[in-house]
């Protein structure tokens, strides 16, 4: 909003925008190395047991020799987008101005590629810092159709991944997401409506409703992310893209009859014959 190169002085720009002048000169401070180490541990623990809240996370961290207060843990979990999985009352209340759609996959038999696509966001640690990753997968073949990374949990990088998946591989019949604000936003759902795609959303705190994306995150982190300490976002982008190439074209899945996602996506009759 504030343009330091504009002819109008920063003081006047702040006055017009009704902002405190100190806001224009504020440089956000990143998380400390200690907090980044805690966040890395939280990510690993959450991947093992997504039902852990701040109290049980505190205990699990102490078992690893890491001391952190509950309020600190809760703040970091919120920053990472980690929410403990447990039954809650009135869980289907939509965010202000955002419509929540029903879950359409409960009794649906997914029989072919492009029938259902799904997406989710996950936290990715680096040597210094972190970022967020979104990926779109084909539910039937587990193929990763597109992905994007961002240093903020905004909507734009999710929309870009969605548009790429549709442009390259075509529109699915159903698109499934969780109830995150990025996916319930009009910017995201309008793209789906434009292509006449049915919108499906997980029940709140129901990670199992999008289980195939959760399994992708587990494979990605244990086979790629946790084995490295990315020095930069550029390095992470290249390395993760390479992993997804391997995941699609080379990594055989027992649930796919020991075939790769690429093979099943482009030759789905082979999977039906194997089954």
Helices and strands as residue ranges (DSSP letters): H 10-17, H 21-25, H 33-48, H 54-63, H 70-80, E 116-125, E 130-138, E 144-150, H 156-169, E 174-177, H 181-184, H 186-194, E 198-201, G 207-210, H 211-223, G 225-227, H 233-249, E 252-253, G 254-256, E 259-260, H 261-266, H 268-274
